[in-house]
Amino acid sequence: MLVPTLTAYPLSAENTSPSPTPANVLSAEKWQRVDASVNRALSWLASQQLADGSFPTLPEGQPGVTCLCALAFMAHGHGPQDGVYGRRVERAIEFALSCQKQNGLIGLTAPDGPQIDRDVEHTIGNCNAYNHGIASLTLAETYGAARPSLSPRIERAIEKALVASLQMQRWPKDRPADRGGRRYLNDYDSVDADLSVSGWELKFLRASRNAGFNVPE
């Protein structure tokens, strides 16, 4: 097992400049304990996956929760073609793809149709803003590592998801401070952007651009 090298640079007493001598944050023994804990957690997570590739949660939380589980495997180096958990990740991706609507939104309970319908219940509007951002990011992160037979489906899904994400960013804002951000699908009170939804979307846009998709400046 390779032990990660995570270092900290202590500040000197005289000023706030980092000391040139790095200090290990964790010992090799503690890194081994962390790694063992992560492996046990991923093993348990794998045991929870359902036959359709999803991970258990309320319908309103799909496929966001499933994609967060996929990201957990990927963060530990298990991509779609990995021999240990690769098929788990692939099945989660296939489930996420099945949740995309005609309008580009990725959400099991998201409104369908050629255009995004904002006249939805708050629970639907709230949850599916997160579902879309998290699932879209996961697809963008897996695109380059997916097997050739799956890559075209992911590519089409990302292109549709980008259209939806950019449309959501351009919705009219009640406050100048909210320009450039995103919030819920439904028009909820006078606040039209928040940091959590906007953050997931920004990560999706960055990952898509890294993967070679056309993302406007």
N, C-alpha and C positions, 0 to 999 in steps of 0.2 A: 504494500500500500504506500502511495506517495503521501507524505505528510505536507500539508500546505504551509507556505511560509508567509505568515501574516505578521507584519512588524509595525511597531509604533515608534515615532520619533519624539522623544521627550523634549520638553521646552527647557531651555536653560533658565537659571534663576535671574540672570541679568536682563533678559529680554524675551520676546516671544518667538525668536527664531528657532527653528528645529535644531536639535543637536545632531551632528553628523553621525553619531553612533546609534544605530537602530537597536531597539529592544524587542525581543520576542514577546508577543501577547500571550501565547499559550505554549506550554512545553510540548514536546513530542508525545508524551504520555497522555496529556489532556486532549491533543488533537486526535489521538487514537480513540479516546472515549467519545469525542464528538462524532467521529466518523461511524463508530459502532452504533451510536444512538440514531443517526440518520438512516443507516441501513435497516435497523429494526423498524423505524417509522415507515420507510418506504415499503418494506415487506408487509406491514399491516395495511398500508394504503392500498397496495395491490390486491389484497384479499377482499377489499370492499367494492371493487369494480363490478358493475352489473353486466348482464349479457349484452346489452346494447352499446356498451362502451362507456356509459356514464358512471359517475360516482354519486351516491345517494344525497339528495337534498330536496327541497320543495321545488315544484315545477317552475316557479318564478325565478329560481336561482340557477336555471340551466340555460346555456352550458357554461356559465361563469365558474361555478364551483368545479365542474369537471375539468375545465381548462386550468384552473389553479392547481389541481392535482397533477395534471400533465406537466405544468411548469416546475412542480416540485421534483419530479423525476428528471426533467431536463437540467435543472440546476445542479444535480449531482452527476451529470455527464451521461445520462441515459436518453439518447435521442431515439427517433422513430425506428432506426435500423439497428439499435443496440441489441445484443444477444440476451440481456437479462430482462429488461423492462420495455424493450422497443415495441413489442406488440401491444403492450398496455397503452403506450403513448399513441400509437397508430389508431387504436380503437377509440380513444378519447377524441382524437382529431376527426375521425369519421363521424362520431356523434355530433361534434360541433358543426361540421359541414351540413349535416342533416337538419340543423336548426336554423339555417339561413333562410330568410324570407326573400320574396321577389324584389323588395325595395332595397335589399342589401343588408338589412339589420340581421345580426346573429343573435337570436334569442328564441327559446322554445315557445314562450308566450307572447312574443313581440307581435305588433300589428303587421298584417300581411298586406299585399297589394302593391301596385306599381310605385306608389308614393308613400312616404312615412305618414301615418295617421297619428296626429298628436292628441286627438280626442279620445284618450284612453284613461282608465282608472289610474290613480296615483301609484299604486303598487306596481302596476305594469310599466308605467312610465319610468319610475325610479329604478326598479330592478333591471330592466332591459337596457338602460343606459350603461350599467356596469357589465351586464352580460356581453354587450356588443364590444365594449372596449377591451375587456379581458380576453374574450375569445378571438378577436381580431389580432391582438398582440400575439397570442399563442400560435395562431396560424402563420403569422409573419416570421416568428422565431423558428418554426419547424420547416418552412418552405424549402430552404436550401439543403436540409438533411433528409427529406422524405424520399421514399423510393420513387422511381420514375413513373410508375403507374398511378401514384397518388398526387404527384406534383401538379399536373394540369388542373385537377379539381381544386387544390389549394390556391393556385394562381387565380383562377376565375373568382373564387370566393373573396380573396383579398381585394381584387379590383372592384368588385361590387361593394365590399365593406368600406373601401376608401371613398367611394362616391357618397355613401350614407354618412360617413364621418365628416366629410367636408360640408355636406349639406347641413348637418346639425350645427357645425361651427358658424355657419352663415345665417342661421335663424335670427330674426330681429331681436335686439337686446333692449330692455327697458332702461338699463343703466350703462353709461359709457365704460365703467370699470369692468363690465362683463364681456366686452368685446374680445374676440379671440378664444374665449373659453366655451365650455359646454356644461350642461347640467342634465336634466331629465328629458325624456321624450315629451311628456306632458308639460304644458306651460304652468309651472307651479310657483305661485306668488310672484314677487317682483324681482327675484334673484334668478338670473339666467346662466350662471356659471359657478362651478365650485372646483376646488383644487383636486379632489379625488377623481371625479369623472374626467376632468381635463387632463390629469396626469396619466391615466390609463390610455387616453386617446393620443397624447403626445408620444408615449412610448410605442404605441402602434405605428404612428406615422414615421418615427425614427427607424423602427425595425423594418418597416416596409421599404423605406428609402435605402437602408443598408442592403436589403435583398434585391435591389435593382428596380423597384417599382417607381413610377412617375409620381412623385409627391411635390406639390408646389412649395416654393420657398415660404 
